[in-house]
Structures are given as C-alpha cells and as structure tokens.
C-alpha cells in the first residue's frame, strides 16, 4: 500500500481548497515483489525436483528388496512403522 496527499476543493462555490489523503496499491512494487517471489519459488521447486531424483536413484540402487520396500513404505508413502509392519 502507498499513501499520498493531493489538493482538492469542493465542487460548489466557494471553492475552498483542502488536502485529500489517497491510498492505493503501488503496482510496480507489488509486481516486482511477485516476480521475485515467483523466481525464488521456481528455484526451490527445481531444487526439490533434483532432490527427488537423487532419492529415487538411491532407493533404486538398494540391493536388498525388503529394505527397499520398507524404506519406500515409510519414507515415500509416509506410513507409520505400524503401517509398514502390516505390509511386510
């Protein structure tokens, strides 16, 4: 939000001048902030996608299928340890 003061007068005689406070959105600053946040969000999403790929590569390289299944159920599917035990 931005605020400014302008001079104005009543529309009828006697045209007495007075100050009027106006408020509004500074669209340039607002749009710049939105663009900065969008770039930051896009960078974070790219980092997270890279991290997911790294995790998937790690999980796929686990030789023991039981361990791979346990880790997948717990950390990928988000099950509790009790939920993992029910599937194993």
Buried (B, 14 or more C-beta within 10 A) or exposed (E): EEEEEEEEEEEEEEEEEEEEEEEEEEEEEEEEEEEEEEEEEEEEEEEEEEEEEEEEEEBEEBEEEEEBBBBBBBEEEEBEEEEBEEEE
